[in-house]
Amino acid sequence: MVASIASAMILAGVASEQAFAHGGQVIGFTLPNGEHRFITVIMGHNNEPTRAQESGKWSGEHPMELFISDTRTGLNLEEADLKVDKFYYKNDKQYNKAVEKGFEPLETDVVVGAVHGDPGHFFARQILAETGIYGYHVTGTVNYFDVMDVPIDVKAICRDAPDGGSAFNNPSWFGGFGCTADIDDGKFPGKKVKHDKDD
């Protein structure tokens, strides 16, 4: 119940600052003195919406990014030791196969580093080379105001996965970030598209 309220509070805060395609997770923990606290980890891609790399058109540079803060106060947490496992599925068929057989990362233990001059903001730099379904599993610790290191375990996949990512995401994940499209899909005028009369 408390985590749900905290989730709603952080979403409202993010929405008031800017509208961007990210989701998150609230993590509860107990301080050495017995007090209970929450931190919020917001995750998505930098520079949404994401478009795959295409020579002469788009670099495809979309780091996976995190924002980590104290849920109650909104204060940023600056120091963290984090790594990410990265997942990729070309289409719905490949994703559904992974749901049945198990999710296997394409890259493991990629370093997630702090963004210089922007406390609480972290990047795993990358170029998205292909259109498709991207997911991330971030683990490690974040320093809570020099009191203790809090374990981080955040796992989510882009929201356009066939089941919305429910088979992959941590149960406490909320919101979402977009999957990666072809830059030509957004062109107007582009390919002629026939819409139903009810549209």
C-alpha positions in Angstrom: 0.0 0.0 0.0 2.7 2.4 1.0 4.8 1.5 -2.1 1.7 2.2 -4.3 1.2 5.6 -2.7 4.9 6.3 -3.2 4.7 5.2 -6.8 1.8 7.6 -7.5 3.6 10.5 -5.8 6.8 10.0 -7.9 4.8 9.7 -11.1 2.9 12.9 -10.3 6.2 14.6 -9.6 7.8 13.4 -12.8 4.7 14.4 -14.8 4.8 17.9 -13.4 8.4 18.4 -14.5 8.2 17.0 -18.0 6.4 14.3 -19.9 8.8 11.6 -20.9 8.6 7.9 -21.6 10.1 6.3 -18.5 8.9 3.9 -15.8 10.2 3.1 -12.3 10.3 1.1 -9.2 10.1 2.1 -5.5 12.5 0.2 -3.2 11.9 0.0 0.5 14.6 -0.6 3.1 15.3 -0.2 6.8 18.0 2.1 8.2 20.4 0.8 10.9 18.4 2.8 13.5 15.2 0.8 12.5 13.5 3.6 10.5 12.0 2.6 7.1 12.8 4.6 4.0 12.0 4.4 0.2 14.1 5.3 -2.8 12.7 5.6 -6.4 14.6 4.4 -9.4 13.3 5.8 -12.8 14.5 4.0 -15.9 14.2 4.5 -19.6 16.1 5.7 -22.7 17.6 9.1 -23.1 16.2 11.2 -25.9 12.9 9.4 -26.4 11.3 8.3 -28.6 14.1 5.9 -29.6 15.0 5.3 -33.3 17.4 2.7 -34.6 20.7 3.8 -36.1 20.5 4.5 -39.8 23.5 5.8 -41.8 23.0 9.4 -42.8 19.8 9.8 -40.9 20.1 9.0 -37.2 23.0 8.0 -34.9 20.8 5.7 -32.8 22.5 7.0 -29.6 20.1 6.4 -26.8 21.8 5.6 -23.5 19.8 3.6 -20.9 19.3 6.1 -18.1 18.4 6.0 -14.5 17.3 8.7 -12.1 17.7 7.7 -8.4 16.2 9.8 -5.5 14.8 9.6 -2.0 11.1 9.1 -2.5 9.9 11.2 0.4 12.2 14.2 -0.1 13.0 14.0 -3.8 16.7 14.5 -3.0 19.0 12.9 -5.5 21.3 10.0 -4.6 24.7 10.7 -6.2 26.9 7.7 -5.5 26.1 4.2 -6.9 27.8 1.1 -8.0 25.6 -0.3 -10.8 25.7 -2.7 -13.7 23.1 -3.7 -16.3 22.3 -6.8 -18.2 20.8 -6.0 -21.6 18.1 -7.9 -23.5 17.0 -7.6 -27.1 14.3 -9.3 -29.2 13.8 -8.4 -32.9 10.0 -8.9 -32.9 7.0 -10.2 -31.0 7.7 -13.8 -32.1 11.2 -13.8 -30.6 9.9 -12.2 -27.4 7.1 -14.8 -27.0 9.7 -17.6 -27.5 11.8 -16.1 -24.7 8.7 -15.9 -22.4 8.4 -19.7 -22.9 12.0 -20.7 -22.7 13.6 -18.0 -20.5 15.0 -14.5 -21.0 18.8 -14.5 -21.8 20.8 -11.3 -21.9 22.8 -10.4 -24.9 25.3 -8.3 -22.8 26.0 -8.7 -19.1 27.6 -6.6 -16.4 27.7 -3.4 -18.5 28.8 -0.4 -16.3 26.2 2.2 -15.4 28.0 5.5 -14.8 27.1 8.8 -13.2 26.3 11.7 -15.6 28.9 14.4 -14.8 27.3 17.5 -13.3 23.8 16.0 -12.9 23.5 14.3 -9.4 21.2 11.3 -9.3 21.4 10.7 -13.1 23.1 7.6 -14.5 23.9 6.3 -18.0 24.8 3.1 -19.7 25.9 4.5 -23.0 24.9 2.7 -26.2 23.8 3.0 -29.8 20.6 1.1 -30.6 21.5 -0.6 -33.8 18.2 -2.3 -34.7 14.5 -1.8 -34.3 12.9 -4.1 -31.7 12.2 -4.8 -28.1 14.9 -3.7 -25.5 15.0 -4.6 -21.9 17.3 -4.0 -18.9 18.1 -5.6 -15.6 20.0 -3.2 -13.3 21.7 -4.4 -10.1 24.1 -3.1 -7.6 23.9 -0.6 -4.8 23.3 3.1 -4.2 24.7 5.1 -1.3 21.9 6.5 0.9 23.4 9.8 2.2 26.4 8.0 3.6 24.2 6.0 6.0 24.2 2.7 4.1 24.4 1.1 0.7 20.9 0.1 -0.6 20.6 -2.9 -2.9 19.2 -2.1 -6.4 17.4 -4.8 -8.5 15.3 -3.2 -11.2 14.1 -5.2 -14.3 11.9 -4.0 -17.1 11.4 -4.2 -20.9 9.9 -1.7 -23.3 6.1 -1.4 -23.0 5.3 -2.4 -26.6 6.3 -6.0 -25.9 3.3 -8.3 -26.6 2.3 -8.7 -23.0 3.3 -5.2 -22.0 6.4 -6.7 -20.5 4.5 -8.4 -17.6 6.5 -11.7 -18.0 9.8 -9.8 -17.8 9.2 -6.8 -15.5 9.6 -6.8 -11.8 6.1 -7.0 -10.2 6.6 -3.6 -8.6 7.6 -1.9 -11.8 5.3 1.0 -12.9 5.0 3.1 -16.0 7.1 2.3 -19.0 9.4 3.3 -21.9 9.0 2.9 -25.6 10.4 0.2 -27.9 12.7 1.2 -30.7 11.3 2.0 -34.2 12.6 2.7 -37.6 13.2 6.5 -38.1 11.2 6.3 -41.4 8.1 5.2 -39.6 7.6 8.8 -38.4 7.9 10.5 -41.7 5.0 12.6 -43.0 4.2 12.5 -45.8 5.4 8.9 -46.0 4.0 5.7 -47.1 0.3 5.8 -47.8 -1.7 4.4 -44.9 -5.3 3.3 -45.2 -7.3 3.9 -42.1 -10.7 2.3 -41.2 -13.7 4.6 -41.5 -14.2 4.3 -37.7 -10.7 5.8 -37.0 
